[in-house]
Amino acid sequence: MRRPLLTLAAALGAALLAAAPAPLRAAEEAIALPNTRFSFEGLFGTFDRASAQRGLQVYMEVCANCHSLRQLYYRNLTALGLSDAEVRAIAATVQVQDGPNDEGQMFERPGRPSDRFRSPFPNEKAARAANNGALPPDLSVIVKAREGGADYIYALLTGYSDPPPGVEVMQGMHYNRYFPGHQIAMAPPLNAGQVSFHDGTQATVEQMARDVTTFLAWAAEPELEERRALGVKIVLFLTVLGGLVYAVKRKIWADVH
């Protein structure tokens, strides 16, 4: 009796899959991401500081309206090549809550380098209320948290388009060819010319997406370059040590053979 039951269950499952709506089937399809070839990829890769600084600008002018960056302090930005004065100026552009004061009241003050990046919402419920029930994720480690890493973030930011013929997008959703299921609640965040880069770089969607992805990759692993440099030194040390050990072994056992 088990075989007919298993056959029936398999047939029923196939029928349900065939009858499933297009978004469900699309979510199960493998999505090929573009190979963006960032400068920080590979064993000897390093962060493009100019790109990361432009990405910081994109984050602060566009992404920070909805997404937090809770794991990062403003003082960390000196690692991107910014001066102490520049970091103080960036931190001072936001108001952060502090206190209590001598009267026991909370108050707002300009940000300081020692502050964490300010969250755009005071709590999760406020974030959901402002985004039709959707919770914008924190971007501190988003590059490491998503399968595909930096390539996926770049693809997501540049993957918005009109849906193909026959594909119906649900109300409040947007078509994105790289998002699982191809329907995402976040509206296209980037538009050409949306940011005026301080270095004069043309702000195309692709350029802004590359730059902010570079910045977020650095934010997720600011110690990446130091760790790789240390790894290379360790490998070289072990290589030299291995050679010395082999030479000593040959010297000691030379008379025996």
C-alpha positions in Angstrom: 0.0 0.0 0.0 2.9 2.4 0.6 4.0 2.6 -3.1 0.5 3.8 -4.4 0.3 6.3 -1.6 3.8 7.6 -2.4 2.9 7.8 -6.1 -0.3 9.7 -5.3 1.6 12.1 -3.0 4.2 12.8 -5.7 1.5 13.4 -8.3 -0.3 15.7 -6.0 2.9 17.6 -5.2 3.6 18.0 -8.9 0.1 19.3 -9.6 0.3 21.8 -6.8 3.7 23.1 -8.1 2.3 23.4 -11.6 -0.7 25.3 -10.3 1.4 27.6 -8.1 1.4 31.3 -8.9 4.2 32.7 -11.0 6.1 34.4 -8.1 6.4 31.1 -6.2 7.8 29.2 -9.2 10.1 32.1 -10.0 11.5 32.1 -6.5 12.6 28.5 -6.9 14.5 29.3 -10.1 18.3 29.8 -10.0 19.1 33.4 -10.7 22.5 34.1 -12.4 24.1 37.2 -10.9 26.5 39.4 -13.0 30.2 39.1 -12.1 30.8 42.7 -11.1 34.6 42.3 -10.4 35.1 44.5 -7.4 38.6 45.7 -6.5 38.4 44.0 -3.1 37.8 40.5 -4.5 40.6 37.9 -4.6 43.5 37.2 -2.2 45.2 40.5 -2.8 42.1 42.7 -3.3 41.8 46.1 -1.6 39.0 48.6 -1.2 38.9 51.4 -3.7 38.9 54.3 -1.3 37.5 56.8 -3.7 34.6 54.5 -4.6 33.9 53.7 -0.9 33.8 57.4 -0.1 31.3 58.0 -2.9 29.4 55.0 -1.6 29.2 56.7 1.8 27.7 59.7 0.2 25.1 57.5 -1.6 24.3 55.8 1.7 23.9 59.1 3.6 21.8 60.8 1.0 19.7 57.9 -0.2 19.9 54.7 1.9 20.0 56.3 5.3 16.4 57.5 4.9 15.2 53.9 5.5 18.2 51.7 6.4 20.3 51.7 9.6 24.0 50.9 9.9 24.1 50.1 13.6 27.5 48.3 13.7 29.4 51.3 12.4 30.7 54.4 14.3 31.4 57.7 12.6 35.0 57.5 13.8 35.5 54.3 11.7 35.3 56.5 8.6 38.9 57.6 9.1 39.8 54.1 7.7 38.3 55.3 4.4 40.8 58.1 4.1 38.7 60.8 5.6 40.3 63.3 8.0 39.2 63.9 11.6 37.7 67.2 10.6 35.7 65.5 7.7 34.5 62.8 10.1 33.4 65.4 12.7 31.6 67.4 10.0 29.8 64.2 8.7 28.7 63.2 12.2 27.5 66.7 13.0 25.0 66.6 10.1 22.7 64.3 12.1 20.9 64.9 15.4 21.2 62.1 18.0 19.3 61.7 21.3 21.3 62.0 24.4 20.7 62.4 28.1 19.2 62.6 30.6 20.4 66.1 31.4 20.4 67.6 34.9 16.6 68.0 34.7 16.2 64.3 33.9 15.1 65.1 30.3 16.4 63.5 27.1 17.6 66.0 24.5 19.0 66.0 21.0 22.5 67.2 20.0 24.7 67.1 16.9 26.4 63.8 16.3 30.0 63.1 17.3 32.6 60.8 15.9 32.1 58.5 18.9 28.4 58.0 18.0 27.1 55.0 16.1 25.5 55.8 12.7 22.1 57.2 13.5 19.1 54.9 12.8 16.4 56.5 10.7 13.6 55.2 13.0 13.4 55.0 16.8 12.2 51.4 16.8 11.0 48.5 14.6 7.3 49.4 14.8 8.0 52.9 13.6 10.1 51.5 10.7 7.3 49.2 9.6 4.7 51.9 9.9 6.7 54.1 7.6 7.2 51.3 5.0 3.8 49.8 4.6 4.6 47.0 7.1 8.0 46.1 5.6 11.0 46.3 7.8 14.1 47.8 6.1 17.1 45.6 7.0 20.1 46.9 8.8 23.0 47.3 6.3 25.9 46.8 8.6 26.7 43.2 7.4 24.2 43.0 4.5 27.0 42.1 2.0 28.0 39.0 4.1 24.4 38.1 5.1 23.1 37.7 1.5 24.1 34.8 -0.8 26.1 36.2 -3.6 27.6 39.0 -1.5 28.6 42.2 -3.2 27.5 40.8 -6.6 23.9 40.3 -5.3 23.7 43.8 -3.7 24.9 45.4 -7.0 22.5 43.3 -9.0 19.6 44.1 -6.8 20.2 47.8 -7.0 20.4 47.7 -10.8 17.9 45.0 -11.5 14.7 47.0 -11.5 12.7 47.0 -14.8 9.3 46.6 -16.3 7.9 43.1 -15.8 8.1 40.8 -18.8 4.8 40.2 -20.8 2.5 37.9 -18.9 4.0 38.6 -15.4 1.7 40.4 -13.1 3.2 42.4 -10.2 1.2 42.6 -7.0 0.0 45.9 -5.7 2.8 47.7 -3.7 5.5 45.5 -5.2 8.1 46.2 -7.8 9.7 43.9 -10.4 13.4 43.1 -10.0 15.0 40.4 -12.1 17.6 39.5 -9.5 15.4 39.4 -6.4 14.1 35.9 -5.5 10.5 35.8 -6.8 11.2 38.9 -8.8 8.8 41.0 -6.7 10.2 43.3 -4.0 8.5 45.8 -1.7 11.4 48.4 -1.9 10.9 50.9 -4.7 13.9 51.6 -7.0 16.2 53.5 -4.7 18.6 54.9 -7.3 17.9 57.3 -10.2 20.5 58.8 -12.6 21.8 62.1 -11.3 20.3 61.6 -7.9 23.6 62.4 -6.1 26.2 65.0 -7.0 29.5 63.4 -6.2 32.1 65.6 -4.7 34.8 64.4 -7.1 32.7 65.1 -10.2 32.1 61.4 -11.0 28.9 61.0 -13.1 26.2 59.6 -10.9 24.7 56.9 -13.1 22.6 54.1 -11.5 25.4 51.6 -12.2 28.1 53.9 -10.7 26.1 54.6 -7.6 25.3 51.0 -7.1 28.9 50.0 -7.5 30.1 52.7 -5.1 27.5 52.0 -2.3 28.2 48.3 -2.6 31.9 48.9 -2.1 31.1 51.0 0.9 28.8 48.4 2.4 31.4 45.7 1.7 33.9 47.7 3.7 31.4 48.3 6.5 30.8 44.6 6.8 34.5 43.8 6.9 36.6 46.9 7.7 39.5 44.7 8.8 39.5 42.7 5.5 42.8 44.2 4.1 44.6 43.8 7.4 43.5 40.2 7.7 44.6 39.4 4.2 47.9 41.1 4.7 48.5 39.1 7.9 47.5 35.9 6.1 50.1 36.5 3.4 52.8 37.2 6.0 51.9 33.9 7.8 52.0 31.9 4.6 55.4 33.4 3.7 56.7 32.7 7.2 55.5 29.1 7.1 57.1 28.7 3.7 60.5 30.0 4.9 60.2 28.0 8.1 59.4 24.8 6.2 62.4 25.4 3.9 64.7 25.8 7.0 63.3 22.7 8.7 63.9 20.7 5.5 67.4 22.0 5.2 68.2 21.2 8.8 66.8 17.7 8.4 68.9 17.1 5.3 72.0 18.4 7.2 71.4 16.3 10.3 70.6 13.1 8.4 73.2 13.5 5.7 75.7 11.2 7.3 73.1 8.5 8.0 72.2 8.1 4.4 
